[in-house]
Amino acid sequence: MYAGVDIGGTTTQVVLCAADLTVVDSVEVPTPAAEGGRAMVGAALAALDLLRERVPSRLLGVGVGAAGVVDSRAGRVLVASDSFRSWAGFPVTARVEEALGVPAFLDNDVNAFLRGEVAKGAAAGEPAALGMTLGTGVGGALWLDGALFEGAHGAAGEIGHLPGFGDLPCTCGGRGHLETLASGRSLAARYGERTGRSLTARGIAEAAVDGDPDALAVYEAAGAGVARAILITAGLVDLTTFVIGGGVSRAWDLLEPSIAAALAAEPPVSGQPLRVVRARLGSRAVAIGAASRARTELGAVTRV
C-alpha cells in the first residue's frame, strides 16, 4: 500500500491506496494548526495508524501534500500562512520517515492536487495539463510531458498571481492578480463592495441561483478571469487540458458558462479546442496525488 496525506488548515485527510492508487480506506481528522508542526504531523501519523489497523498491509511509502511554499527535495515547509504555528521550516518527511521507517515525500498541496487528477481523476492519462484550485486563494500547477513541472524555483504554474486582471490589491501584496477575482475571499469582497452585504462564496452562489444580479456579476467576472488565465497559459505552453478544483468550483454551473463564453470569443492561437473540466476527486485529490508521488518516486528507484 501507499499512503497519502493532505494537511490543510482545518482538516487533515489520510488515504491508504492500493498499487493502482485505488483508495482502500480513508479518514479525516482536525488539523491542530495552532499547536505546531510536530502536532500536525503527529495527528496525520495517528490517523494513518488507525487506517493500518483497519487494513493490515505492507506500507511502501508516504506522500504528503501541504499548503504553502515547500522544498519538495528537502521535505521541508518553507513558507506558511499565519494559520499555522511553527510550520515553516518543519522537516516533514524526516519526521514521517523516523516514525514509520519508510520513504516519505512532500509536495505543495496544489501540485499534489494535479498529480491526483492526472493519476485517477478528470485528467487521467493526459500528458499535459494545468491544474487550478479556486479556494481561499487561487493556486496552480503544471503537468508537462507526463511529469509535474516545478520550474527553476518551484513556482511554475502559480497562475493565481498572474497580473493584468484589474487593479485590486492582492493578499500577496501585488495588485490586479487573478486571485483578486476568482478566490472565495475575493468573491466575498467583490460582492460586499457592490451590495454592502457580507456573504461567503457559498452564500453568494446561493444568491446567484436565486437570481441576485450582483451575485451573478461577481461569478461572471470570476469565470471570465479564469478563462483569460487559461488563454494565457494555452498561448505560452500550448496546453489544451485544464482541471479546476477547490471550493469555489462547487458552483460550477455559475462559473462554467462565463468561462466557455470567454473562450469562444477569443480562441487560442493554436486553433485547438480547449478542454476545461471540473476536478473529479473532490476532497481526496491532494491525498491521492501525494500517494501518487510516493508511488512514482519508489517506482523509479525500483526500475534503477
C-alpha positions in Angstrom: 0.0 0.0 0.0 0.9 3.7 -0.4 -0.4 6.4 2.0 -1.3 9.9 1.0 -1.7 12.8 3.5 -3.3 16.2 2.9 -2.5 18.6 5.8 -4.9 21.5 5.4 -5.5 24.4 7.7 -8.7 23.0 9.1 -8.6 19.2 8.4 -6.1 16.5 7.6 -7.1 13.8 5.1 -5.3 10.5 5.0 -5.8 7.8 2.4 -4.5 4.3 2.1 -4.1 3.3 -1.6 -3.5 0.0 -3.4 -0.8 -0.2 -6.0 -3.1 1.2 -8.7 -4.0 4.1 -6.4 -7.5 2.9 -5.7 -8.4 4.2 -2.2 -8.9 1.3 0.1 -9.7 3.3 3.2 -9.6 6.9 4.3 -10.0 9.1 7.4 -10.3 12.8 8.1 -9.2 14.4 11.4 -8.9 18.0 12.6 -5.6 19.7 11.9 -4.0 21.0 15.2 -2.6 24.0 13.2 -2.2 26.2 16.3 -0.1 23.5 18.1 2.8 23.4 15.6 4.4 21.2 13.1 5.1 18.2 15.4 1.5 18.1 16.5 0.2 18.4 12.9 2.4 15.6 11.6 1.6 13.6 14.7 -2.2 13.9 14.0 -1.6 12.6 10.5 0.5 9.7 11.7 -2.1 8.8 14.3 -4.8 8.8 11.5 -2.6 6.6 9.4 -2.1 4.2 12.3 -5.9 3.9 12.5 -6.1 3.0 8.8 -3.4 0.4 9.1 -5.2 -1.2 12.0 -8.3 -1.4 9.9 -6.5 -2.6 6.7 -3.4 -4.7 7.7 -0.9 -4.2 4.9 2.7 -3.6 4.0 3.3 0.2 3.7 5.8 1.1 0.9 5.9 4.8 1.2 4.0 8.0 2.2 3.3 11.2 0.3 2.3 14.4 2.0 0.6 17.5 0.4 0.9 20.7 2.5 -0.4 24.2 2.0 2.3 26.9 1.5 5.6 27.0 -0.2 7.6 23.8 0.2 11.0 22.5 -0.7 10.0 19.1 -2.1 13.5 17.9 -2.4 14.5 18.6 1.2 11.0 17.7 2.5 10.5 20.9 4.4 7.9 23.7 4.5 9.5 27.0 3.6 6.7 29.5 3.9 3.3 29.0 5.6 0.3 31.3 6.3 -0.3 32.7 9.8 -3.0 30.0 10.2 -0.2 27.6 11.0 2.1 27.8 14.1 5.8 26.6 13.8 5.1 25.1 10.4 7.6 27.0 8.2 10.9 25.2 8.4 9.5 22.0 9.8 11.2 18.8 8.5 8.0 17.0 7.4 9.5 14.0 5.6 12.2 13.4 8.1 9.6 13.2 10.9 7.4 10.8 8.9 10.3 8.6 7.9 11.6 8.5 11.5 8.1 7.4 12.7 7.3 4.8 10.0 10.6 3.6 8.6 9.5 4.0 5.0 10.4 6.7 2.4 8.3 9.9 2.5 7.9 12.7 0.0 6.5 16.3 0.3 4.6 18.3 -2.3 2.8 21.7 -2.3 -0.9 20.9 -2.0 -1.8 22.3 -5.5 0.9 20.2 -7.1 -0.4 17.1 -5.2 -4.0 18.0 -6.4 -2.9 17.9 -10.0 -0.9 14.7 -9.5 -4.1 13.2 -8.2 -6.3 14.4 -11.0 -3.8 13.1 -13.6 -3.5 9.8 -11.9 -7.1 9.0 -11.1 -9.3 12.0 -11.9 -10.5 14.3 -14.6 -7.1 14.5 -16.4 -6.3 10.8 -16.2 -3.9 9.8 -18.9 -3.2 13.4 -20.1 0.4 14.1 -21.0 0.0 17.8 -20.3 -2.5 19.8 -18.2 -2.9 22.9 -15.9 -4.4 22.3 -12.6 -6.1 25.3 -10.9 -7.6 25.5 -7.4 -10.1 28.2 -6.6 -10.3 28.3 -2.8 -9.4 30.8 -0.2 -6.7 31.8 -2.7 -6.0 30.7 -6.3 -3.3 28.1 -6.9 -2.0 26.4 -10.0 0.3 23.6 -11.1 1.6 22.4 -14.5 1.9 18.9 -15.8 4.1 18.7 -18.9 5.4 15.7 -20.8 3.9 13.3 -18.3 5.5 14.9 -15.2 5.0 17.7 -12.8 6.9 20.8 -14.0 8.0 22.8 -10.9 10.3 25.4 -12.7 13.7 26.6 -11.6 12.5 27.8 -8.2 9.4 25.6 -7.6 7.0 28.3 -8.6 5.8 27.1 -12.0 2.1 27.2 -12.5 1.3 29.9 -9.9 -1.5 31.2 -12.0 -3.3 32.9 -9.2 -0.7 35.6 -9.0 -0.5 36.5 -12.7 -1.0 40.3 -13.0 -3.2 42.0 -15.5 -6.7 41.4 -14.0 -7.6 44.9 -12.9 -6.0 47.0 -10.1 -7.4 45.5 -6.9 -5.0 44.7 -4.1 -4.0 41.0 -3.7 -3.2 39.2 -0.5 0.4 38.7 -1.6 1.0 42.5 -1.7 0.6 42.8 -5.5 -2.3 44.3 -7.5 -4.6 43.0 -10.2 -3.8 39.3 -9.8 -6.3 36.6 -10.9 -6.8 35.8 -7.2 -8.5 39.2 -6.7 -11.3 38.0 -8.9 -11.6 34.2 -8.6 -10.9 33.2 -5.0 -13.5 32.6 -2.4 -12.2 35.5 -0.3 -12.3 37.9 -3.3 -15.8 36.8 -4.4 -17.0 37.8 -0.9 -15.1 41.1 -1.1 -16.4 42.0 -4.6 -20.0 41.2 -3.6 -19.6 43.3 -0.4 -18.4 46.2 -2.4 -21.4 46.0 -4.7 -24.1 45.5 -2.1 -22.7 46.3 1.4 -23.7 42.8 2.4 -21.3 40.2 3.9 -21.7 36.7 2.5 -19.5 33.7 2.0 -18.7 32.4 -1.5 -21.3 29.7 -0.9 -23.9 32.2 0.2 -23.2 34.3 -2.9 -23.6 31.2 -5.1 -27.0 30.5 -3.5 -28.0 34.1 -4.1 -26.9 33.8 -7.7 -29.0 30.7 -8.2 -32.0 32.8 -6.8 -31.3 35.4 -9.5 -29.4 38.0 -7.5 -27.8 40.2 -10.2 -24.8 41.3 -8.1 -24.1 37.7 -7.2 -24.3 36.6 -10.8 -22.0 39.5 -11.8 -19.2 38.5 -9.4 -19.3 34.9 -10.6 -19.3 36.0 -14.2 -16.2 38.2 -13.6 -14.5 35.2 -11.8 -15.2 32.9 -14.7 -14.0 35.5 -17.3 -10.8 35.9 -15.3 -10.2 32.2 -15.2 -10.8 32.0 -18.9 -8.3 34.7 -19.6 -5.7 32.9 -17.4 -6.4 29.7 -19.4 -5.8 31.5 -22.7 -2.5 33.0 -21.4 -1.3 29.5 -20.4 -2.5 27.9 -23.6 -0.6 30.6 -25.6 2.6 30.1 -23.6 2.9 26.4 -23.4 0.3 25.1 -25.9 -1.9 23.2 -23.3 -5.4 22.0 -24.2 -6.5 20.4 -20.9 -7.4 22.4 -17.8 -8.7 21.0 -14.5 -10.4 23.3 -12.0 -10.9 22.4 -8.4 -11.2 24.0 -5.0 -14.3 25.1 -3.0 -15.3 27.8 -5.5 -15.6 25.2 -8.2 -18.5 23.7 -6.4 -20.5 26.5 -8.1 -19.5 25.0 -11.5 -22.9 25.8 -13.0 -22.2 29.5 -12.3 -18.6 29.6 -13.4 -18.6 27.3 -16.5 -20.9 29.4 -18.7 -18.7 32.5 -18.4 -15.5 30.5 -18.9 -17.0 28.9 -22.0 -18.2 32.2 -23.4 -14.9 33.9 -23.0 -13.0 31.0 -24.6 -15.4 31.0 -27.5 -15.0 34.8 -28.0 -11.2 34.5 -28.2 -9.9 31.0 -29.1 -6.3 30.1 -28.5 -3.7 30.9 -31.3 -3.2 27.2 -31.8 -6.7 26.8 -33.0 -7.1 23.7 -30.9 -10.2 23.2 -28.8 -9.6 23.6 -25.1 -10.9 21.1 -22.6 -11.8 22.8 -19.3 -13.2 20.3 -16.7 -14.1 20.3 -13.1 -11.9 18.2 -10.8 -13.3 14.8 -10.1 -11.6 13.6 -6.9 -13.1 16.2 -4.6 -11.6 16.4 -1.1 -9.4 13.4 -1.7 -7.5 14.8 -4.7 -4.5 16.1 -2.7 -4.1 12.9 -0.6 -4.4 10.7 -3.7 -1.9 12.9 -5.5 0.5 12.7 -2.6 0.3 8.9 -2.7 0.9 9.0 -6.4 4.1 11.0 -5.8 5.3 8.2 -3.5 4.4 5.5 -6.0 6.2 7.4 -8.8 9.4 8.0 -6.7 9.6 4.5 -5.4 8.9 3.0 -8.9 11.7 5.0 -10.3 14.1 3.6 -7.6 12.8 0.1 -8.3 13.5 0.5 -12.1 17.0 1.7 -11.4 
